[in-house]
Amino acid sequence: MGCDIHIVMECKWDGDSSWTGAWSSDCMAGGRPLAASRDYGLFSRFGVRGPSDKPTIYPRNIPRDVSDLAWKLYMDAPTDYHSASHCSLEEFCSAYLGENPESKTVRKEFAAYDLFGVFSGDDRRQYRLVFWFDN
């Protein structure tokens, strides 16, 4: 049995007070996207599946202001999920590239686009990822 990551990308426009679920790795036509592939090296950077000798983003739990989409998906199986966390889009991309520095499919300067289909340079919108793991 393996471990999978479940990711919800949330966004918030400047001036908004709440996050909106914009993308979920569990609701993608055609299967799991690259960002949600089974990558145990990446998982270790989030404190899951073994120690990491590299910079680690330890589980931060589900944020208090989580979007409705992320909360609904997380509550689908709360006893099966573990190590819930969240981070900025930039933090996730940096962890991915740190674990996969020779990637031919994810370009450093366009990692947010290659992994999630968004440009992170938009100053009017903030992105964060809420994620958890299963066994």
C-alpha positions in Angstrom: 0.0 0.0 0.0 1.3 3.4 -0.9 0.9 7.0 0.4 -0.7 9.7 -1.8 -1.0 13.4 -1.4 -4.3 15.3 -1.8 -4.0 18.9 -2.7 -6.4 21.8 -2.9 -5.2 25.1 -4.4 -7.0 28.0 -2.9 -6.9 31.6 -4.1 -7.9 35.0 -2.7 -8.1 38.3 -4.5 -6.7 41.4 -2.8 -9.4 42.8 -0.6 -11.2 39.5 -0.1 -11.4 38.1 3.4 -11.9 34.4 2.5 -10.1 31.8 0.5 -11.8 30.0 -2.4 -11.0 26.4 -3.5 -9.9 26.7 -7.1 -8.3 23.3 -7.9 -8.2 19.9 -6.4 -5.9 17.0 -7.3 -8.8 14.6 -6.5 -11.2 16.1 -9.0 -9.1 16.2 -12.1 -10.4 14.7 -15.3 -7.8 12.3 -16.6 -6.2 11.3 -13.3 -3.8 12.8 -10.8 -1.7 15.7 -12.0 2.1 15.8 -11.7 2.0 17.9 -8.5 0.1 15.1 -6.8 2.2 12.2 -8.0 3.6 9.7 -5.5 7.0 11.3 -4.8 8.3 10.1 -1.4 11.3 12.4 -1.6 8.9 15.4 -1.9 6.7 13.9 0.8 9.7 13.8 3.2 10.1 17.5 2.7 6.6 17.8 4.3 7.5 15.6 7.2 5.9 12.5 5.7 7.4 9.1 4.7 10.8 9.4 6.3 13.2 12.0 7.5 14.6 14.6 5.2 18.1 16.0 5.4 16.8 18.9 3.3 14.6 21.9 4.3 11.3 20.6 5.7 7.9 22.2 5.9 6.5 20.4 8.9 2.7 19.7 9.0 0.9 23.0 9.9 -2.6 21.5 10.1 -5.7 22.6 8.2 -5.8 26.4 8.4 -8.6 28.0 10.4 -9.8 29.9 7.3 -9.8 26.9 4.9 -12.0 27.0 1.9 -15.3 25.1 1.7 -13.8 22.9 -1.0 -10.7 21.8 1.0 -12.8 21.2 4.1 -15.3 19.1 2.3 -12.7 17.0 0.6 -10.7 16.6 3.9 -13.8 15.6 5.8 -14.6 12.8 3.3 -12.2 10.5 5.2 -10.8 12.4 8.3 -9.7 9.2 10.0 -7.8 8.0 7.0 -6.0 11.2 6.3 -2.9 12.4 8.2 -0.2 15.1 8.3 -2.5 17.9 7.0 -0.7 21.1 6.2 -0.7 24.2 4.1 1.9 26.4 2.4 2.2 29.1 -0.2 2.3 28.2 -3.8 5.9 29.4 -3.9 6.9 27.2 -1.0 5.4 24.1 -2.6 7.1 24.8 -5.9 10.4 25.4 -4.2 10.1 22.0 -2.4 9.2 20.3 -5.6 12.1 21.8 -7.5 14.5 21.1 -4.6 13.6 17.4 -4.7 13.5 17.3 -8.6 16.2 19.7 -9.7 16.7 17.9 -13.0 13.0 17.9 -14.0 12.4 18.1 -17.7 8.7 18.9 -17.3 8.8 21.6 -14.5 10.8 24.7 -15.4 12.2 26.7 -12.5 10.9 30.1 -13.7 7.4 28.6 -14.5 7.0 26.0 -11.8 3.6 27.3 -10.6 2.3 27.1 -14.2 3.8 23.7 -14.9 2.5 22.2 -11.7 -0.8 24.0 -11.2 -1.6 26.0 -14.3 -1.3 29.4 -12.7 1.1 32.3 -12.9 2.2 33.2 -9.4 3.4 36.7 -10.4 -0.2 38.2 -10.3 0.1 40.7 -7.5 -3.7 40.9 -7.2 -4.2 37.3 -6.2 -2.7 35.1 -3.5 -2.4 31.4 -3.8 -1.9 28.7 -1.1 -2.1 24.9 -1.1 -3.9 22.9 1.5 -2.8 19.3 1.5 -2.9 16.0 3.4 -1.8 12.4 2.9 -3.3 9.0 3.1 -1.9 5.4 3.4 
